[in-house]
Amino acid sequence: MDRTKSVKEIFTAEEISLIDLIHLFTDRLRYLYIAVAIFFVMGVLIAFTSPVEYKDEAKILSENGGVGNNSSLDALSGLAGLVGYLYLPAKAKPLV
């Protein structure tokens, strides 16, 4: 098998040999390794030379649009009143 065929000779032939394609890729594998190494080094350089920046932001909104400072306390007191009303004994009268 002749390994000195050029890319043009391989792809302009009437039949493309799989072995010729394998030889073409293995002969040019060195260029692939060089390209991967260059981009790896560039990525490492960018990762270690970039400044570390973290930014987070949180906004807490209540259901009633943020009116009043104790809106969550109001919601809990409303639930507590509801639970107390539902679990009263059958013969007891509600306090309200």
Steps between C-alpha positions, in 0.01 A plus 500: 500500500634835402489742798621796298168578336386858537157606618409605148601160361297318765177695449513533120546129447210298369493291816601627841696243693429478870861411568615814316268709718634336818856572388405858418364559852784323677757695300336828597426403861797707614324819381192408700709450814671836446165680458355336813812589700490864385135543599558319832784735589291802397211380717724444802658845457163670477367307799791589727550861389135609506393684814267309724164673498193378680176689515178385646180681557181406682169676526237375741146605423189424698167396354330830574754705309731585786256719697583486869804361674330207674311347209647154558405522867144590398483195275620271779254646750220448249598134461522456876151642542364270233661193653375593847148542367498168315628293791256619764297228667159444344301646794727803556413837355759705315650791687421748223 
